[in-house]
Amino acid sequence: MIELEGLTKRYGTKTAVDHLSFQVRPGVVTGFLGPNGAGKSTTMRMMLDLDNPTSGTVRIDGKHYRELHEPLKHIGALLDAKAMHGGRSAYNNLLCLAQSNRIPRSRVDEVLGLVGLTAVAGKKSKGFSLGMGQRLGIASALLGDPEILMFDEPVNGLDPEGIHWIRNLMKALAAEGRTIFVSSHLMSEMALTADHLIVIGQGKLLADTSMADFIQQNSRSYVRLRSPQQERLRDVLHANGFVVVEAGGGVLEVDGATTEKLGELAAENGLVLHELSAQRASLEEAFMQMTAGAVEYHAHGTDVHGGTAAPGPQWGATTGTTSGTTSEGA
């Protein structure tokens, strides 16, 4: 388990991390999210004692990182795949780490095989592609077979097969009861990987909750209906106290209702439905809603002539389509 209590980091007058407190528990994949400049990298560096906090504490299984004897056996981390010595082979990079932590030489071959680098074990890492460098960094994190693993942008540079592999690896490690903490900007990938979320903005904790609860609490969920009897359907819904939004294209949207209730209501009134589906926002939409006030830099669209384009619809505005929204049921 990783425990942060009142963790704070200041650089002069700028506060990068502001009294941050949370726990990363074993047995689940915990995602670490935040806009650029939110303090994620600084937080992860302080967890590993690479940066000294201005105040507050970090404990790894109840101890400070510097108190851990042979730390790679307790916590493995990938923060920067380029940190490897480019003049050494993949094998020798890992061997140096293994020897400094009294890890058996045989473990080097094991992790090289696990990450798919056995065939290039003798090649210097400076000639590796971005994806191969990521795999080598992941191998170094796994080297000590630790109970705690931290990954910063682990899928960076990986091809689809590699992304699928690292996702399944993190899930499998969590299923073994290990503590998995992962930061990523790829919301679609995080949605498939993480069970729990820690979200920060401007160095402060914004959310510490399950993936499902985060999406539910920070996004709009509704039921989408289409019928050749649209006007009558709308009247029936209004008569039963439902607020209906006409989204265009013959689509009606109803908040605060279930597909079961609306389907039964349509059947009771002899109405034909061509669509009845629950719409749930994506993690990306929920994240944008949660962090809207904590983004350090806001981009404004421009047209091809250099003028400022009109801003897109704000959250909750009625539009004909809902980008990134997934549907369940029919």
N, C-alpha and C positions, 0 to 999 in steps of 0.2 A: 504493500500500500504506500502511496505517496500522500503526504499531508502538508499543506501550505497554511500558514497562519500569519495573517497581517503582513504578507510579503510586499515590500515597497522598494522601488528603485528610482532614484532621482539622478538626473544629469544636470547639474547646475540648477536652473529654475524650472526645468522640464521634468515632470513626473511621468516616467514610462510605465511603471506598475504601481498601483495605488491600493495598498492595504488589501491585497488579494488573499482570500481564504477559501480553500476547497479541498476535497479528498478525491483521490483517484483509487477506486476500489478494485480488488481482484475479481476475476471471473467474467468481466465484460470488457468490450472495446469502448474506451472513452474517447470521444472526439473533442478536439480543442479548436474552437472557431473564434474568429474575430476579424474585423476589417484590417487592411494594411495599416501599420502603425499602432495597432491596439496593444502591443506589448507581449505578443505570443512568444516570439523568439527570445526576448529578454527573460521572460518567465522560465522558459525551458533551460536556458543557460544557467540561471540561478539554481534550478533544481539539481543541476550537475556540478555545482560549485565552480562554474567557469566565470561567472560574474558574482561579485559580493553584493548582497542586498544592502540597501540603506538601513532597513529595519525589517523585522519579521523573520520567520524561520521556515525551513523546508526539512522534512524528515522522510527518510527512506526506510520503511519498516522500523520506524521508531528511532533511527539514528541520523545524524548529519552525514552528508556524503563523505566528508573527509574522515569520518570515523569508521568507514567501511574498510575492512581488510580485504584486499583483492576485489576491488569494486566491480569488475566485469562479471564476477560470479553472482552479484546481487542485482545489477541494473545494466542493461545494454541500451545504447542510444545511437540513432542516426540523426545528426543535426546538419551535417555538411559532408556529402560524399566526396567532395574535392579535398578533404582534409588528409586523405591518404598520401603517402610518400610516392610521388610519381616515378622515382627512379628505382623503386623496388617492385618486384613481381607481386602479383596478387597473393601468392602463397607466402612470400616473405613479409608482406605487410601484416598478414594475420599471425604469422609465426612470432613476430616481435611482440604483438599484443598478448599472445598466448603465454610467452615466456615471462613477460612482466607481471602476469597474474597467476603464474604456476598452473596454467591450463595445459593438459597433455597435448603433445604434437598431433596425435591422432584426431583431435577435435578439429584441427584446421582442415583436414581432408573431408571431414564430415560436413562442415558448414559450406565448403566450396561446392560439394555435391548437392547440398540442399538448395543453394541459390542458383545452380546451373552454370557454375564457372570452372568446373573441373578441367575442361578442354583448354582453358586459357590460364591455368594456374601459374604457369611459368612466364607469362608475358608481363611486361612492365605496365603498371596501372596508368601511366601518363598517356598511353595509346588507347585507352578504353573509351568507348562511346559513353554518352551520358547515362544510358540505361545500364550498361555494364558496371559503371562506377556506382550506380545506385545499388546494384546487386552486391557489389563488394562491401559497400557500407552496411547493408543489411546483414551480410555475413559477419562483419565485425561486431554488430550488436548482438548477434546470436551466439557468438563464440564461447562465452562463459556459461551458456545454458541458464541465463538468469530468470528469476521469477518476475522481474519488472522490465518492460521494454518501452522505450520512447522513440517515436518516429516523427520527424518533421518533413512533410511532403514526400512520403515514401514512394509514391508512384511517378514522381518526376522523371521523365525520360523513358519510362517503361512502355513497351508495346502492349496491345490488348491482352496477349497471353500473360505477360508479366504482371499487368494490373490485376488480372483474375487470380494469379498465383499469390501475390502479396495479400490480397483481400482474404483469400481462404486461409492463408498462413496466420494472419492476425486473429481470425475467428477461431482457428484451431488452438492457438496458444491461449486465448481467453478461455476456451472450453476446458483447458487443462487446469484452470484456476489461476493463471498468471494475470498480472496487472499490465494492461496494454493502453498506452496513451499516445494518440496520434493527431497531428495537426495537418490540415490540408485545405487548400483553396478550392478543390474540386468537390462541389456540393453533391453532385450526382453520385460520386464515389463514396463520399462520407455517408450518404443516406443508405447505401448498400452495406456499409461496414460497421458503423458505430451503433452501439446500443444506448449509450448515455452521452450527454453533451455538456461541456463546459464552454460557455460563451463569454468573451470579454470585449469591452470597448473602452478606448482611452484609458487602458490599464485597470479598469474596474470590472468586477464580476457582474454580468448581466443575467446569466442563467446557469443553473446547475440542476439538470432535469433529464428525464428519459427522452429519447428521440421522439416517441409518439406524443408525449405531453408537450414537448417544445413546439411541434408543428401545430398541434391542436390549439395551443394557447396564443400563438402568434400568426394565425392565418385564418382566412375565411373558409368554412366548409358549408356546402349547400347541395341541394338536389337539383339536377337538371332534367327537365321534361320537354318532350316534343309530342304533339298530337295534331291530327288533321282537324280536330275540334278545339282549336286553341282558345277561341273566345269563350266557349262554354266551360272549358277546363279552368280558365282564369277566373270565371265567375264562381265556380264551385269552390275553388281554393280561397277566394276572398270571403265567401259566405261562411267558410269554416275557420276564419280567423288567421289565415296565412298571408304573409307579406310576399307579394310576387314581383319579381323584376323581369321585364321583357328585355331579353338580351339580343334580339334580332334573329333573323333566319328561322322564325317560328319557335324559338327556344324560350322557355320560362325557367326562371331560377327561384328556388324557395329555400330560405334560410330556416334553421331551427326545426327541421323535420327529417324523418327517416324515409328511406325508399319504401319500407313496408307500409307505413301509415299512408303515404301518398298513393301507393299502388292499390291498397284496399279502398281508399276514397274514390279513385277513378273507377274501379270495378263496381262499387255500389251505385255509381251514377251512370253506368253504361258507357264510359268514355274509353276510346281507343288510344293507347299510348304507343308511339313509335320509339320513344326513348324514355328510360327512367334510370338515372345513374347518380350515385353519390360522387361528388367532386371534392377531392382533398388536395390542398395546396402542397407544393413540393417543399423540400427542405430549403431550397434557395429562396423561395418566396417568403417563408417564415423568417429566415435569417435576415433578409433585406428589411423586413418589417421591424424586427427586434433591434437591429443595429443602425437604423436610419439616422438616429440622432448622435451616433458615435463615429461616423465616418469622417476621417481627417481631411480627405480631399474629395471634392465633388466635381465630376466632369459634366460639362454641358454640351449637348449635341450641337453641331453646326451643319448648315446645309452646304451644298457644293460651291456656293458663291461666297462662303465665309460668314454668312449671317448666323445668328443664334436661332436654332430650331426651337419650336415650341416644346415644352416639357411633356413627357409621356404622362399617361393617366396615373393619378395618385392611388395609393392602396385603398381598395373599397369602391373605386369608381366603377361604374357599370360600362362594360365594353362587350363587344360581340364575342371575343375569345378570351381565354384565360391562359396566358403563356406559362408552360411548365406545370400546369395542373394535371393531376392524374385522376382517373375515374375508377370507381369500384362498383361492381354490380351492374345490372342491366335490366 
